[in-house]
Amino acid sequence: MSVRVSSPDKTPLLRAFRHPLFAVLWTATVVSNTGNWMYGAAAAWLMTSLSRDAFLVSLVQVAASLPLFLFAIPAGALADLFDRRRFLLGSQIAGTVLCAAFAILVAMQRVTPVLLLVFVTLVGVTTALMYPVWQSIVPSLVPRNDLDGAIAANSAGVNVSRAIGPALGGVLIGAFGIATPFFVNAWTNLGVIGALLWWHPQPVQRRYPGEHFGGALVAGFRYARSSPSLRAASGRAVAFFLFASTYWALLPLVARNQIAGGPELYGALLGTIGVAAVAGAFVLPHIKARLGANRTVAFATIGTALALVLFGVARDVFVGVVACVIAGICWIAALATINVAAQVSLPDWVRGRGLALYTTVMFGSLTLGSAIWGQVAVVAGLGTAHFIAAGGAVLGVLLTLKLRLPEGTPADLTPSCHWPTPLVPETLLTDDPPVMVEIEYRLAEGAGGTAFVKAIEAYSAERRRDGAYSWAVYQDTADPSVYREVFLVVSWSEHLRQHERVTNADRALQDGLSVFLTGEPVVRHNVRPRS
């Protein structure tokens, strides 16, 4: 995979739009997301009309985010195994049909609180199927050095739609009735369907056997467990989204009960969050350049705590708007920064699964948080729920200081394909047997064995990420200058896939061992014999 170089004469966010495919898909998704935000705001407001119970109102947010927690990982595995464009197209069509059916039921006044939650959940399932796939295709739409800008542009696009959608939804409800935003949402999906029909990506060429669904899931979990950067991104996501979920879940009640406004005010407050987030996306690259990724997320979380306090005390529109501005800026700063950290931690072969795991953590935190803070609001009051969540956000910053997001130039995770295909008699491979790979290294005279062992131990995470379930290094007792790296792989097919997964960063790691060695390493493949 070659890396194209883009001119640095524009901000990273705007530079991504120089690539027509990205620009078309971005525009279509912004229009669709505008309808989705209209739908979400209208659904939350409809529930306040059907019930004033804070917990029941918060369940609208739970119903929207729970499917992403439950189905994102299987969707990510399917995205890595099958054609991503067709997968997106089928999910988008299904979501459009569901939205149109629900709009008809709303217009007929046949909706109950339970039916509302059921349809929000079903639409959430289609979103869950699409979300990790949308994220995973971004690196194929722009060159690698524009990835930060493309991710920031996607986040800004979500917030552009968040700024327009709820406010427009509130106006439509007031002017034409509660069913109107649901019908408009169904129509806005058609642009995405058209863009996907127009897009024809190059098919992925695989040299080695493809994965099965169950094995793909195992490989995804294995990679995530062995990737410190992805673990750090997931931990930071929990510390932020678990508490930021409070204002998303309870804002309808803040607008209706504390400030005594109507659907127009609720839409305007959501719109303010979106406008602030869009503005924040333009200054975010400068903030990250000055503070770095880790401090950016920490300050964004503390800013969110301040916004939660303001939501808790808001009794007039001015305080509510100030809280929304702070919340929007901090939301985009944390969301985009953590998202970039997750993206750059993943090579393409596992991108869908890795982002699905991150998405599961993110929306699991939003789901759990929405349910928790809704119940706290019932028991302790709306303001107290916001204050407790603010304290939890500050505590989360302190507890995640040791989880370090990647800083600086990301590792080059494009495939290096420098491992030669091993030559093994086919008679040994009829049952796709387990494999023990043994690599023999001979140290040069004067090379320090302790330094070599420390250097080669960096291989452990790489081997495990790419397919090994056990790894060790041994020293030959008869010849102390000889060391043997040994790792076990569940099958011959999986080992062949390791050859396809090795990256340029792994190759650089391998080249770094050459200063200790004399001669080339000797590789031996051992398979379990047939009984």
C-alpha positions as CSV (number, residue, x, y, z in Angstrom):
1,M,0.0,0.0,0.0
2,S,1.6,3.3,-1.1
3,V,1.2,6.4,1.0
4,R,0.2,9.5,-0.9
5,V,1.5,12.8,0.4
6,S,-0.8,15.8,0.7
7,S,0.1,19.4,0.6
8,P,0.3,21.0,4.1
9,D,-1.1,24.3,3.0
10,K,-4.5,23.8,4.5
11,T,-5.7,22.8,7.9
12,P,-5.9,19.0,8.3
13,L,-9.7,19.1,8.5
14,L,-10.2,21.0,5.2
15,R,-7.4,19.0,3.4
16,A,-9.5,15.8,3.6
17,F,-12.0,17.3,1.3
18,R,-9.5,17.4,-1.6
19,H,-10.4,13.7,-2.1
20,P,-13.7,13.5,-4.0
21,L,-14.8,10.1,-2.7
22,F,-14.4,11.3,0.9
23,A,-16.2,14.6,0.1
24,V,-19.2,12.8,-1.5
25,L,-19.7,10.3,1.3
26,W,-19.1,12.9,3.9
27,T,-21.9,15.1,2.4
28,A,-24.3,12.3,2.1
29,T,-23.7,11.1,5.7
30,V,-24.1,14.7,7.1
31,V,-27.5,14.9,5.4
32,S,-28.5,11.5,6.8
33,N,-27.2,12.3,10.2
34,T,-29.2,15.5,10.2
35,G,-32.3,13.3,9.8
36,N,-31.0,11.0,12.5
37,W,-30.6,13.8,15.0
38,M,-34.1,15.0,14.1
39,Y,-35.3,11.5,14.8
40,G,-33.4,11.2,18.1
41,A,-34.6,14.6,19.4
42,A,-38.2,13.9,18.3
43,A,-38.1,10.5,19.9
44,A,-36.9,11.9,23.2
45,W,-39.5,14.7,23.1
46,L,-42.2,12.2,22.2
47,M,-41.4,10.2,25.2
48,T,-41.7,13.3,27.5
49,S,-45.2,13.7,26.0
50,L,-46.0,10.0,26.7
51,S,-44.4,9.9,30.2
52,R,-42.8,12.4,32.6
53,D,-40.8,9.6,34.4
54,A,-37.1,10.5,34.3
55,F,-35.9,6.9,34.1
56,L,-38.3,6.1,31.2
57,V,-37.1,9.3,29.3
58,S,-33.5,8.2,29.8
59,L,-34.3,4.8,28.4
60,V,-34.7,6.4,25.0
61,Q,-30.9,7.1,25.0
62,V,-30.3,3.6,26.4
63,A,-32.4,2.1,23.5
64,A,-30.4,4.1,21.0
65,S,-27.0,3.1,22.3
66,L,-27.5,-0.4,23.7
67,P,-27.5,-2.1,20.2
68,L,-24.1,-0.5,19.5
69,F,-22.9,-2.2,22.7
70,L,-24.4,-5.6,21.7
71,F,-23.9,-5.8,18.0
72,A,-20.8,-3.7,17.1
73,I,-18.3,-6.5,17.6
74,P,-20.1,-9.0,15.3
75,A,-20.6,-6.2,12.8
76,G,-16.9,-5.4,12.9
77,A,-15.9,-9.0,12.3
78,L,-18.3,-9.2,9.3
79,A,-16.9,-5.9,8.0
80,D,-13.4,-7.4,7.9
81,L,-14.6,-10.6,6.3
82,F,-17.0,-9.3,3.6
83,D,-17.4,-6.5,1.1
84,R,-17.8,-3.4,3.3
85,R,-19.7,-1.4,0.7
86,R,-22.4,-4.0,0.3
87,F,-22.6,-4.5,4.0
88,L,-23.2,-0.8,4.5
89,L,-25.8,-0.7,1.7
90,G,-27.9,-3.5,3.1
91,S,-27.9,-2.0,6.6
92,Q,-28.8,1.5,5.3
93,I,-31.7,0.2,3.3
94,A,-33.0,-1.8,6.4
95,G,-32.7,1.3,8.6
96,T,-34.6,3.4,6.0
97,V,-37.5,1.0,5.9
98,L,-37.7,0.9,9.7
99,C,-37.7,4.7,10.0
100,A,-40.5,5.0,7.4
101,A,-42.6,2.4,9.2
102,F,-42.2,4.2,12.5
103,A,-43.1,7.5,11.0
104,I,-46.4,6.0,9.7
105,L,-47.2,4.7,13.2
106,V,-46.5,8.1,14.8
107,A,-48.7,9.8,12.2
108,M,-51.5,7.3,13.1
109,Q,-51.0,8.0,16.8
110,R,-50.4,4.3,17.5
111,V,-47.2,4.8,19.5
112,T,-46.9,3.8,23.2
113,P,-43.8,4.2,25.4
114,V,-42.9,0.5,24.8
115,L,-43.4,0.7,21.0
116,L,-41.3,3.8,20.9
117,L,-38.4,2.0,22.7
118,V,-38.8,-1.0,20.5
119,F,-38.4,1.0,17.3
120,V,-35.6,3.1,18.7
121,T,-33.8,-0.2,19.5
122,L,-34.4,-1.6,16.1
123,V,-33.1,1.5,14.3
124,G,-30.2,1.3,16.8
125,V,-29.4,-2.2,15.6
126,T,-29.0,-1.0,12.0
127,T,-26.8,1.8,13.2
128,A,-24.7,-0.7,15.2
129,L,-24.2,-2.7,12.1
130,M,-23.0,0.4,10.2
131,Y,-21.0,2.4,12.7
132,P,-17.8,0.3,12.9
133,V,-17.9,-0.2,9.1
134,W,-18.1,3.5,8.4
135,Q,-15.2,4.1,10.7
136,S,-13.1,1.3,9.1
137,I,-13.5,2.7,5.6
138,V,-12.1,6.1,6.4
139,P,-8.4,5.1,5.8
140,S,-9.3,3.9,2.3
141,L,-10.8,7.2,1.4
142,V,-7.9,9.5,2.2
143,P,-4.1,9.1,2.4
144,R,-2.6,8.2,5.7
145,N,-1.3,11.7,6.5
146,D,-4.8,13.1,6.1
147,L,-6.4,10.6,8.5
148,D,-6.4,13.0,11.5
149,G,-8.2,15.6,9.4
150,A,-10.7,13.1,7.9
151,I,-11.6,11.8,11.4
152,A,-12.0,15.4,12.7
153,A,-14.1,16.2,9.6
154,N,-16.3,13.2,10.3
155,S,-16.7,14.3,13.9
156,A,-17.4,17.8,12.8
157,G,-20.0,16.5,10.3
158,V,-21.8,14.6,13.1
159,N,-21.9,17.9,15.0
160,V,-23.0,20.0,12.0
161,S,-25.9,17.6,11.7
162,R,-26.4,17.7,15.5
163,A,-26.5,21.5,15.3
164,I,-29.1,21.5,12.4
165,G,-31.1,18.4,13.1
166,P,-32.5,18.9,16.6
167,A,-33.3,22.6,16.0
168,L,-35.0,21.8,12.7
169,G,-36.8,19.0,14.3
170,G,-38.1,21.3,17.0
171,V,-39.4,23.7,14.4
172,L,-41.0,20.9,12.3
173,I,-42.7,19.5,15.4
174,G,-44.1,22.9,16.3
175,A,-45.2,23.7,12.8
176,F,-46.4,20.4,11.3
177,G,-46.7,17.9,14.2
178,I,-44.6,15.3,15.9
179,A,-44.6,12.8,12.9
180,T,-42.8,15.2,10.5
181,P,-39.2,14.7,11.7
182,F,-39.6,10.9,11.5
183,F,-40.7,11.1,7.8
184,V,-37.9,13.6,7.0
185,N,-35.4,11.2,8.6
186,A,-36.4,8.3,6.3
187,W,-35.9,10.6,3.2
188,T,-32.5,11.8,4.3
189,N,-31.1,8.2,4.2
190,L,-31.6,8.1,0.4
191,G,-28.5,10.2,-0.3
192,V,-26.3,7.7,1.5
193,I,-27.8,4.8,-0.4
194,G,-27.1,6.7,-3.7
195,A,-23.5,7.5,-2.7
196,L,-22.9,3.8,-1.8
197,L,-24.3,2.7,-5.1
198,W,-21.9,5.2,-6.9
199,W,-18.8,4.1,-4.9
200,H,-17.0,1.1,-6.3
201,P,-13.9,0.3,-4.2
202,Q,-11.1,-2.0,-5.4
203,P,-11.7,-5.5,-4.2
204,V,-9.2,-6.7,-1.5
205,Q,-6.8,-9.3,-2.9
206,R,-5.8,-12.0,-0.3
207,R,-2.8,-14.3,-0.8
208,Y,-3.8,-16.6,2.1
209,P,-6.9,-18.4,3.3
210,G,-9.7,-16.2,4.6
211,E,-11.0,-16.3,8.2
212,H,-14.2,-17.8,9.5
213,F,-16.5,-15.8,11.6
214,G,-15.7,-17.4,15.0
215,G,-12.0,-17.3,14.3
216,A,-12.2,-13.7,13.2
217,L,-13.9,-12.7,16.5
218,V,-11.1,-14.5,18.5
219,A,-8.4,-12.8,16.4
220,G,-10.0,-9.4,17.1
221,F,-10.1,-9.9,20.8
222,R,-6.6,-11.3,20.8
223,Y,-5.3,-8.2,18.9
224,A,-7.1,-5.8,21.3
225,R,-5.7,-7.6,24.4
226,S,-2.2,-7.3,23.0
227,S,-2.4,-3.7,21.8
228,P,-1.5,-1.1,24.6
229,S,-2.7,1.8,22.5
230,L,-6.1,0.3,21.8
231,R,-6.5,-0.6,25.5
232,A,-5.6,3.0,26.5
233,A,-8.1,4.4,24.0
234,S,-10.8,2.1,25.4
235,G,-10.0,3.0,29.0
236,R,-10.1,6.7,28.3
237,A,-13.4,6.3,26.5
238,V,-15.0,4.7,29.6
239,A,-13.7,7.5,31.8
240,F,-15.2,10.1,29.5
241,F,-18.4,8.7,28.0
242,L,-19.8,7.1,31.2
243,F,-20.2,10.6,32.6
244,A,-20.7,12.7,29.5
245,S,-23.8,10.5,28.8
246,T,-25.6,12.4,31.6
247,Y,-26.5,15.5,29.7
248,W,-27.5,13.5,26.6
249,A,-29.9,11.4,28.6
250,L,-31.3,14.2,30.8
251,L,-31.3,17.2,28.6
252,P,-34.9,16.8,27.5
253,L,-35.9,17.1,31.2
254,V,-33.5,20.0,31.8
255,A,-35.2,21.9,29.0
256,R,-38.7,20.9,30.0
257,N,-38.6,20.9,33.8
258,Q,-35.8,23.1,34.9
259,I,-35.9,25.8,32.3
260,A,-39.6,25.3,31.5
261,G,-39.2,25.3,27.7
262,G,-40.7,23.5,24.8
263,P,-39.4,21.3,21.9
264,E,-38.0,24.4,20.2
265,L,-35.8,25.1,23.2
266,Y,-34.7,21.5,23.5
267,G,-33.7,21.5,19.8
268,A,-31.9,24.8,20.2
269,L,-29.9,23.4,23.2
270,L,-28.9,20.3,21.2
271,G,-28.1,22.6,18.3
272,T,-25.8,24.7,20.5
273,I,-23.9,21.7,21.5
274,G,-23.5,20.8,17.8
275,V,-22.3,24.3,16.8
276,A,-19.8,24.5,19.6
277,A,-18.5,21.0,18.6
278,V,-18.1,22.2,15.0
279,A,-16.2,25.2,16.1
280,G,-14.1,23.1,18.4
281,A,-13.2,20.7,15.5
282,F,-11.4,23.6,13.7
283,V,-9.3,24.6,16.7
284,L,-8.7,21.0,17.9
285,P,-5.5,20.4,15.7
286,H,-3.9,23.5,17.4
287,I,-5.0,22.3,20.8
288,K,-3.6,18.8,20.3
289,A,-0.3,20.3,18.9
290,R,0.1,22.3,22.1
291,L,-1.2,19.9,24.7
292,G,-0.8,16.5,23.1
293,A,-3.5,13.8,23.0
294,N,-3.4,12.8,26.6
295,R,-3.7,16.2,28.1
296,T,-6.3,17.2,25.5
297,V,-8.6,14.3,26.7
298,A,-7.9,15.1,30.4
299,F,-8.9,18.8,30.0
300,A,-11.9,17.9,27.9
301,T,-13.1,15.6,30.6
302,I,-12.7,18.3,33.3
303,G,-14.5,20.8,31.0
304,T,-17.3,18.3,30.7
305,A,-17.5,18.1,34.5
306,L,-17.9,21.9,34.6
307,A,-20.7,21.7,32.0
308,L,-22.5,19.1,34.1
309,V,-22.4,21.4,37.1
310,L,-23.9,24.2,35.0
311,F,-26.6,21.8,33.6
312,G,-27.4,21.0,37.2
313,V,-28.0,24.6,38.3
314,A,-29.5,25.8,35.0
315,R,-32.8,27.6,35.6
316,D,-32.7,30.0,32.6
317,V,-31.8,29.8,29.0
318,F,-28.4,31.7,29.3
319,V,-26.9,29.2,31.8
320,G,-28.2,26.3,29.7
321,V,-26.6,27.7,26.5
322,V,-23.2,28.3,28.3
323,A,-23.3,24.7,29.5
324,C,-24.1,23.5,26.0
325,V,-21.2,25.5,24.5
326,I,-18.7,24.0,27.0
327,A,-20.1,20.5,26.5
328,G,-19.9,20.7,22.7
329,I,-16.3,21.8,22.6
330,C,-15.2,19.2,25.2
331,W,-17.2,16.5,23.4
332,I,-15.5,17.0,20.1
333,A,-12.0,17.3,21.7
334,A,-12.4,14.0,23.6
335,L,-14.3,12.1,20.9
336,A,-12.0,13.0,18.0
337,T,-8.8,12.5,20.0
338,I,-9.7,9.1,21.4
339,N,-11.1,8.0,18.0
340,V,-7.8,8.9,16.3
341,A,-5.9,7.0,18.9
342,A,-8.0,3.9,18.2
343,Q,-7.7,4.3,14.4
344,V,-3.9,4.6,14.3
345,S,-3.6,1.6,16.6
346,L,-5.1,-0.8,14.0
347,P,-3.8,-2.3,10.8
348,D,-6.4,-2.7,8.0
349,W,-6.9,-6.5,8.5
350,V,-8.4,-6.0,11.9
351,R,-9.6,-2.4,11.6
352,G,-13.3,-3.3,11.6
353,R,-13.1,-5.6,14.7
354,G,-10.8,-3.3,16.6
355,L,-13.0,-0.3,16.0
356,A,-16.0,-2.4,16.9
357,L,-14.5,-3.2,20.2
358,Y,-13.8,0.4,20.8
359,T,-17.3,1.3,19.7
360,T,-18.7,-1.3,22.1
361,V,-16.8,0.2,25.0
362,M,-17.9,3.7,24.0
363,F,-21.6,3.0,23.5
364,G,-21.6,0.6,26.4
365,S,-20.4,3.5,28.6
366,L,-23.1,5.7,27.1
367,T,-25.8,3.1,27.6
368,L,-24.8,2.3,31.2
369,G,-24.3,5.9,32.0
370,S,-27.7,6.9,30.6
371,A,-29.5,4.2,32.7
372,I,-27.5,5.1,35.8
373,W,-28.0,8.8,35.7
374,G,-31.7,8.5,34.8
375,Q,-32.2,6.4,37.9
376,V,-30.1,8.8,40.0
377,A,-32.3,11.6,38.8
378,V,-35.4,9.7,39.9
379,V,-34.0,9.0,43.4
380,A,-32.0,12.1,44.1
381,G,-33.2,14.8,41.7
382,L,-32.2,16.1,38.3
383,G,-29.6,18.6,39.6
384,T,-28.0,16.1,42.0
385,A,-27.5,13.6,39.2
386,H,-25.5,16.1,37.2
387,F,-23.4,17.0,40.2
388,I,-22.5,13.4,41.0
389,A,-21.6,12.7,37.4
390,A,-19.4,15.8,37.4
391,G,-17.5,14.4,40.4
392,G,-17.2,11.1,38.7
393,A,-15.7,12.6,35.6
394,V,-12.9,14.3,37.6
395,L,-12.2,11.1,39.4
396,G,-12.1,9.3,36.0
397,V,-9.3,11.6,34.9
398,L,-7.2,10.7,37.9
399,L,-7.8,7.0,37.5
400,T,-6.7,6.9,33.8
401,L,-3.5,9.0,34.0
402,K,-1.4,5.9,33.3
403,L,-3.3,5.0,30.2
404,R,-1.2,6.7,27.5
405,L,-2.7,7.4,24.1
406,P,-0.2,7.3,21.2
407,E,1.5,10.7,20.6
408,G,3.5,12.0,17.6
409,T,3.9,10.1,14.3
410,P,1.9,6.9,14.3
411,A,3.5,3.6,13.6
412,D,3.3,2.5,10.0
413,L,0.8,-0.4,10.1
414,T,0.7,-1.0,6.3
415,P,1.5,-4.6,5.3
416,S,5.2,-5.2,4.6
417,C,4.7,-8.7,3.1
418,H,8.4,-9.4,3.7
419,W,7.9,-12.9,5.2
420,P,8.5,-15.5,2.4
421,T,5.7,-18.2,2.1
422,P,7.0,-21.3,3.8
423,L,7.5,-24.4,1.7
424,V,6.0,-27.4,3.5
425,P,4.9,-30.8,2.0
426,E,1.1,-30.8,1.5
427,T,0.9,-34.2,3.1
428,L,1.7,-32.6,6.4
429,L,-1.1,-30.0,6.1
430,T,-4.2,-32.1,5.2
431,D,-5.8,-31.4,8.6
432,D,-4.7,-27.7,8.9
433,P,-2.7,-28.7,12.0
434,P,-1.4,-26.5,14.9
435,V,2.0,-24.9,14.2
436,M,5.1,-24.3,16.3
437,V,7.3,-21.7,14.7
438,E,10.9,-21.7,15.8
439,I,13.4,-18.9,14.9
440,E,17.0,-19.4,15.7
441,Y,19.3,-16.3,16.3
442,R,23.1,-16.4,16.6
443,L,24.5,-13.5,18.5
444,A,27.7,-11.8,17.2
445,E,30.8,-11.9,19.3
446,G,30.5,-9.2,22.0
447,A,26.8,-8.7,21.6
448,G,25.1,-8.5,25.0
449,G,22.7,-11.3,25.6
450,T,20.6,-9.3,28.2
451,A,20.2,-6.4,25.7
452,F,19.2,-8.9,23.0
453,V,16.6,-10.6,25.2
454,K,15.1,-7.2,26.1
455,A,14.9,-6.2,22.4
456,I,13.3,-9.4,21.3
457,E,10.7,-9.4,24.1
458,A,9.1,-6.5,22.1
459,Y,8.2,-9.2,19.6
460,S,5.9,-10.9,22.2
461,A,3.0,-8.4,21.7
462,E,3.4,-8.4,17.9
463,R,3.3,-12.2,17.6
464,R,0.3,-12.4,19.9
465,R,-1.6,-9.6,18.1
466,D,-1.1,-11.3,14.7
467,G,-2.1,-14.9,15.7
468,A,0.2,-16.6,18.3
469,Y,-1.4,-17.9,21.4
470,S,1.9,-18.6,23.2
471,W,5.3,-17.0,22.9
472,A,8.7,-17.5,24.6
473,V,12.5,-17.1,24.0
474,Y,15.1,-19.7,25.0
475,Q,18.9,-19.8,25.2
476,D,20.8,-22.9,24.0
477,T,22.7,-24.5,27.0
478,A,25.3,-26.1,24.7
479,D,25.9,-22.9,22.7
480,P,25.0,-19.7,24.8
481,S,25.3,-17.5,21.7
482,V,22.2,-19.2,20.2
483,Y,18.7,-18.0,21.2
484,R,15.5,-19.5,19.9
485,E,12.2,-17.6,19.7
486,V,9.2,-20.0,19.8
487,F,5.6,-19.2,19.3
488,L,2.5,-21.4,18.8
489,V,-0.4,-20.8,16.3
490,V,-3.7,-22.6,16.4
491,S,-3.5,-23.7,12.7
492,W,-1.4,-23.6,9.5
493,S,-4.0,-21.3,7.9
494,E,-3.7,-18.9,10.8
495,H,0.0,-18.9,10.5
496,L,-0.2,-18.1,6.8
497,R,-2.4,-15.2,7.7
498,Q,0.3,-14.0,10.0
499,H,2.5,-13.6,6.9
500,E,-0.2,-11.2,5.5
501,R,-0.6,-9.3,8.8
502,V,3.1,-8.3,9.5
503,T,3.5,-4.6,9.1
504,N,6.3,-2.1,8.2
505,A,6.5,-1.2,11.9
506,D,7.1,-4.9,12.7
507,R,9.8,-5.1,10.0
508,A,11.6,-2.1,11.5
509,L,11.5,-3.9,14.9
510,Q,13.0,-7.0,13.2
511,D,15.7,-4.9,11.5
512,G,16.6,-3.5,14.9
513,L,17.7,-7.0,16.0
514,S,20.3,-7.2,13.3
515,V,22.9,-5.2,15.3
516,F,23.1,-8.2,17.7
517,L,23.4,-11.0,15.2
518,T,25.8,-12.7,12.9
519,G,24.2,-14.3,9.9
520,E,20.5,-14.5,9.1
521,P,17.9,-16.0,11.5
522,V,16.9,-19.6,10.7
523,V,13.2,-20.3,10.7
524,R,11.7,-23.7,11.2
525,H,8.1,-24.7,11.0
526,N,6.8,-27.6,13.1
527,V,3.3,-29.1,12.7
528,R,1.5,-31.5,15.0
529,P,1.7,-35.0,13.3
530,R,-1.4,-36.9,12.5
531,S,-2.3,-39.5,15.2
